Amino acid sequence: MKESKITICSYDVLPDGRVKPSALQRYFQQIALDDIAEQGATYQNMRSHSMVFVLTKLRMDFYKDVLSGDRLILRTYPYKVEGVTFFRAFELWNGEELVCNADSRWVLINYQKRTILRPTDLPYEIKAATPASSFGAIPRRISQPEAEHTAMRRVLLTELDENRHLNNCCYSDYLLDHAPADVCKTPVRTLCILFDHEAYLGDEIELRYHKTSEGFTAVAWNKTLEKPCFQAEIALDFS
């Protein structure tokens, strides 16, 4: 388990002062990198072995509003390896109160070949730790009826990361930017994303939305590569 203190900054929030899910994902990404780096798996060392971790699934749950200026404790737990999948959890605490947590799945891939590697191929030990909280289930697939609303998005240079693909933190921005709902009036309470294929600079992504009683589902189709990009399910607070 690794812990750090963070402060929610003005650039981390939406116009209503609530944190953007993508901002928390960036904090999650950094603490996960810091955690494995302490075991020797720095970005440079991993790249020397042509290895990189890729996020495949993420579920975030908000229990309280996370607001600009909040000073919080962030913890991460690499809690299990099953098959080729690494399980990692995140918790965000405001004092003794859990305000948000997230569960995620990762795979190790060969950077050059883009093929999945076995966990035993990783030449570094990642020590398991048990999360303090429980998590909702991450679905295997998200069913999507016929789209009721669509939008197009092009992958831009500033959205890429060092792996030269669309950074996983940007996917939730895509979802909220084109959502068929006002997420300032009905804040996000649960966000689940299943990542299908990488997207690259200039790729055209078509977002297809379907409203549900709790919020909406979405699928993203990479029209450039003619491949699915991701699936998502978002629950909103209608109270």
Legacy VTK file of the C-alpha trace (Angstrom):
# vtk DataFile Version 3.0
C-alpha trace
ASCII
DATASET POLYDATA
POINTS 239 float
0.000 0.000 0.000
1.204 3.479 -0.862
-0.251 6.701 0.493
0.041 10.339 -0.512
-1.614 13.655 0.315
-3.295 15.591 -2.477
-5.132 18.901 -2.750
-7.885 19.285 -5.319
-6.822 22.269 -7.431
-8.894 24.783 -9.388
-7.945 23.076 -12.664
-9.158 19.694 -11.348
-12.831 20.661 -11.180
-15.877 21.290 -13.347
-17.698 24.662 -13.322
-19.766 23.553 -10.311
-16.603 23.001 -8.234
-16.863 19.196 -8.223
-13.810 17.224 -9.233
-13.546 15.855 -12.758
-13.238 12.050 -12.770
-10.302 12.436 -15.163
-8.453 14.581 -12.607
-8.706 11.835 -9.999
-7.632 9.279 -12.601
-4.455 11.295 -13.124
-3.744 11.215 -9.379
-4.465 7.464 -9.427
-2.119 6.957 -12.356
0.721 8.827 -10.665
0.484 7.090 -7.299
0.386 3.704 -9.068
3.546 4.632 -10.989
5.223 5.820 -7.790
4.229 2.586 -6.037
5.769 0.216 -8.585
8.802 2.495 -9.050
9.691 1.864 -5.410
9.992 -1.825 -6.335
12.354 -0.966 -9.204
9.720 -0.924 -11.943
10.388 2.652 -13.024
9.147 3.791 -16.409
12.716 3.741 -17.748
13.445 0.260 -16.392
10.172 -1.091 -17.733
10.853 0.402 -21.142
14.322 -1.176 -21.175
12.477 -4.524 -21.031
9.962 -3.290 -23.645
7.208 -3.593 -21.031
4.330 -1.318 -20.108
1.170 -1.655 -18.015
-2.104 -0.962 -19.838
-5.410 -0.270 -18.095
-8.225 -2.589 -19.206
-11.067 -1.858 -16.763
-11.936 0.858 -14.241
-14.808 1.499 -11.865
-15.033 4.675 -9.759
-17.622 5.315 -7.031
-18.241 8.695 -5.394
-19.757 8.656 -1.892
-19.400 12.363 -1.164
-18.718 15.398 -3.318
-15.012 16.021 -3.905
-14.564 19.775 -4.211
-11.956 22.337 -5.161
-9.602 22.941 -2.226
-10.271 19.611 -0.504
-7.171 18.154 1.149
-7.337 14.396 0.928
-5.432 11.183 1.549
-4.989 8.948 -1.489
-4.086 5.282 -1.073
-3.452 2.540 -3.609
-3.406 -1.221 -3.163
-2.082 -3.743 -5.720
-4.163 -6.492 -4.209
-4.207 -9.480 -6.569
-2.893 -11.096 -9.746
-5.217 -13.497 -11.557
-4.311 -15.042 -14.903
-2.708 -12.226 -16.897
-4.554 -9.519 -14.951
-3.185 -7.261 -12.212
-5.798 -5.894 -9.774
-5.227 -2.445 -8.234
-7.538 -0.438 -5.947
-7.578 3.231 -4.976
-9.181 5.010 -2.019
-9.658 8.711 -1.378
-10.202 9.784 2.229
-11.256 13.100 3.736
-10.048 12.562 7.289
-11.765 9.351 8.404
-14.446 9.529 5.713
-14.166 7.590 2.446
-15.265 9.971 -0.329
-14.319 7.952 -3.421
-12.806 4.618 -4.331
-11.888 2.864 -7.541
-11.105 -0.649 -8.675
-9.014 -1.322 -11.770
-7.578 -4.079 -13.950
-4.271 -3.928 -15.818
-2.272 -6.142 -18.151
1.423 -6.141 -18.921
2.203 -5.823 -22.624
5.252 -5.864 -24.856
5.618 -2.233 -25.937
6.987 -3.038 -29.398
4.734 -5.968 -30.317
1.642 -4.845 -28.346
1.167 -8.426 -27.136
0.108 -9.444 -23.632
2.840 -10.782 -21.353
2.573 -13.122 -18.383
2.846 -11.581 -14.908
5.855 -13.846 -14.302
7.639 -12.002 -17.136
7.810 -8.902 -14.946
11.327 -8.823 -13.421
10.135 -6.869 -10.369
8.104 -7.864 -7.330
4.869 -5.978 -6.662
3.830 -6.546 -3.062
0.139 -7.205 -2.503
-1.888 -5.143 -0.007
-5.519 -5.426 1.119
-7.849 -2.435 0.529
-9.722 -0.994 3.480
-13.009 -0.633 1.578
-15.199 -2.818 -0.617
-16.005 -2.233 -4.274
-18.889 -2.636 -6.670
-18.626 -5.240 -9.408
-16.964 -4.487 -12.720
-19.029 -6.053 -15.544
-17.457 -8.262 -18.183
-19.325 -6.361 -20.897
-21.704 -3.399 -21.004
-24.792 -3.972 -23.114
-25.655 -1.137 -25.466
-29.034 -0.778 -27.197
-29.334 1.349 -30.310
-27.726 4.760 -29.850
-29.992 7.717 -29.087
-27.246 10.353 -29.293
-23.901 10.392 -31.103
-20.859 12.664 -31.227
-17.485 12.681 -32.964
-14.110 13.302 -31.361
-10.585 13.387 -32.835
-7.595 12.274 -30.732
-5.294 15.267 -30.200
-1.576 15.542 -29.457
-2.079 16.857 -25.902
-4.210 13.806 -25.055
-1.388 11.318 -25.722
0.979 9.884 -23.121
4.498 8.438 -23.249
3.114 5.206 -24.673
2.024 7.230 -27.738
-1.661 6.419 -27.352
-4.697 8.209 -25.952
-4.126 8.414 -22.207
-6.722 6.442 -20.241
-7.553 9.535 -18.160
-8.973 11.238 -21.265
-11.676 8.645 -21.844
-13.893 9.978 -19.067
-13.440 13.514 -20.454
-14.689 12.276 -23.823
-17.731 10.770 -22.117
-18.655 13.863 -20.118
-17.873 16.384 -22.858
-20.514 14.858 -25.140
-22.876 13.316 -22.568
-26.653 13.569 -23.145
-27.004 14.974 -19.604
-25.934 17.998 -17.568
-23.329 16.475 -15.260
-23.144 19.680 -13.207
-26.843 19.392 -12.309
-26.713 15.594 -12.015
-23.201 14.719 -10.750
-21.467 11.455 -11.542
-21.797 8.874 -8.784
-20.459 5.758 -10.539
-18.289 5.554 -13.629
-17.284 2.259 -15.237
-15.090 2.043 -18.349
-14.020 -1.103 -20.199
-11.107 -0.423 -22.539
-11.149 -2.421 -25.788
-8.396 -1.081 -28.072
-5.860 1.742 -28.034
-6.493 4.984 -29.925
-3.753 7.045 -31.576
-3.101 10.572 -32.757
-5.682 11.715 -35.292
-8.033 8.764 -34.834
-11.726 9.611 -35.246
-13.806 8.331 -32.344
-17.584 8.073 -32.593
-19.347 8.153 -29.216
-22.732 6.442 -29.131
-24.944 7.066 -26.085
-28.071 5.455 -24.699
-29.953 6.929 -21.736
-30.859 4.670 -18.806
-32.861 5.142 -15.628
-29.618 5.727 -13.711
-27.686 7.766 -16.272
-26.393 6.457 -19.583
-24.294 3.843 -21.305
-21.899 4.557 -24.147
-19.723 2.801 -26.665
-16.877 4.434 -28.550
-16.059 3.222 -32.042
-12.689 4.058 -33.588
-13.751 4.861 -37.152
-10.128 5.255 -38.276
-9.080 1.741 -37.238
-12.568 0.226 -37.539
-12.281 -1.184 -34.027
-14.170 -0.726 -30.746
-12.364 1.712 -28.470
-14.220 1.443 -25.154
-17.546 0.804 -23.418
-18.849 2.795 -20.469
-21.649 3.019 -17.958
-22.325 6.115 -15.848
-24.756 6.519 -12.954
-25.818 10.070 -12.113
-27.239 11.606 -8.932
-30.806 12.641 -9.796
-31.637 13.681 -6.216
LINES 1 240
239 0 1 2 3 4 5 6 7 8 9 10 11 12 13 14 15 16 17 18 19 20 21 22 23 24 25 26 27 28 29 30 31 32 33 34 35 36 37 38 39 40 41 42 43 44 45 46 47 48 49 50 51 52 53 54 55 56 57 58 59 60 61 62 63 64 65 66 67 68 69 70 71 72 73 74 75 76 77 78 79 80 81 82 83 84 85 86 87 88 89 90 91 92 93 94 95 96 97 98 99 100 101 102 103 104 105 106 107 108 109 110 111 112 113 114 115 116 117 118 119 120 121 122 123 124 125 126 127 128 129 130 131 132 133 134 135 136 137 138 139 140 141 142 143 144 145 146 147 148 149 150 151 152 153 154 155 156 157 158 159 160 161 162 163 164 165 166 167 168 169 170 171 172 173 174 175 176 177 178 179 180 181 182 183 184 185 186 187 188 189 190 191 192 193 194 195 196 197 198 199 200 201 202 203 204 205 206 207 208 209 210 211 212 213 214 215 216 217 218 219 220 221 222 223 224 225 226 227 228 229 230 231 232 233 234 235 236 237 238
